[in-house]
């Protein structure tokens, strides 16, 4: 059966997230973008409203939300400010490997505290020479007695500067392997905040590991399973990143529609000109298409069905839609769109990263083709 | 420092601020008329503000080119004269306090000079208010602007403190007793007035020159 309606609970959750985005996030979005300050106070409010750490199961104090519900929240929050959204949602990315592959010790030690007090975690996989090519990570993990010793560098780690623990993908003799590493472990050095083009209030840093000793119980699943863990994590989170991109696209569309209905040129509202009206129609079509792709990928995940192809489709299409919608929004706003007094300029900068992080749009297409070749 | 920033953000949220897209003056949603329109007091653009995903979108419709800055800036002139006298009055009062210790004979003169300057400044502030009010009525067409309401409220506070200061000086500083607590209080109240004048001046500066 196909149903395009949200349930009553999902609608209520959507209303809570939307209200939070419009009253607590939107009024401060420009300031956080300008200063680059990490939005800890906003995260605190979101945490109190239980809009963070959505995937942690009830057994460990979380909400145990479905991927669809997480997608609903991600879209609403990103429509307020995707930088603040990323600061909030990055926890989910770090938590996913533990939720999917962690044992009871991992969950009690690292996930449960996230539901008791506002804290952050980071997914430390990317390296300077290994971004899209995840399997090539070089950060070395060497077994010394009952401990693992980690050496190397992780790069562009979201929430890396404020995290209390990291999911780290390291290379052992058996290949990429996942570890959970407390951030206060001796030998970890966090770099300075990177000043990015968009999503400027999210905390992105370099992390250096120098003889970092990790107890063997902090290894996730089996040695050499790291690539599988990373890919399974992405099957879950790519739909959510697509949902956030969708939030940016929706914000760009809503601003454009409101502007076009109000602004006049040649004594007529600009929406009455086909050049503008068609842009809005295209945006509306693509946003709806992106939403259905995102929800389908999330639904497949929730129902335990393979969704690698669908998650990649959702992420790539939503990211491209966000970039296109934001660019067109700037065009519709004209000169005003190019100034930083209007929200669309920020949306254009923010949208770009969705075509890059958690797998570039090119990598998503590679995954889709790979799945098609396998007949999936 | 972080707490102050958070407090600032909360206050800003409550004041429902947005920026004029032309001159970047901070405006408030409270400034809008019933139809969602306002005219920027600095650059005179006519704005219609629509809410979009929690963001105020100020859409420019027109420019009121007739409402240029006036040639005779009576408010500016009267403001700067009276503001200039207030710190001088405070300076001579503080000087008189110091002179009580090393040049006792001249302290009284200094104190009286300070008092005269303060009195002229206080009386002048009524003139300043009047010219400012006239400006609001004519140049700004008595539209609702948060900045102007803030200036009016702060001016009233300034008068209250000024009158209290004058009462303290005339009633409790008996026989020119410069070393009395009342005289120190008189000086402190002048200091408070200076602070308020600074804030009013800052808002006024924004209204003339923009952000």
Interface residues (C-beta under 8 A of the other chain):
Chain A: X21 X22 X23 X25 X26 X27 X28 X29 X31 X37 X41 X79 X80 X250 X251 X254 X255 X258 X259 X261 X262 X263 X264 X336 X339 X341 X342 X343
Chain B: X5 X6 X9 X12 X13 X16 X17 X19 X20 X21 X24 X48 X50 X51 X52 X53 X54 X55 X57 X58 X59 X60 X61
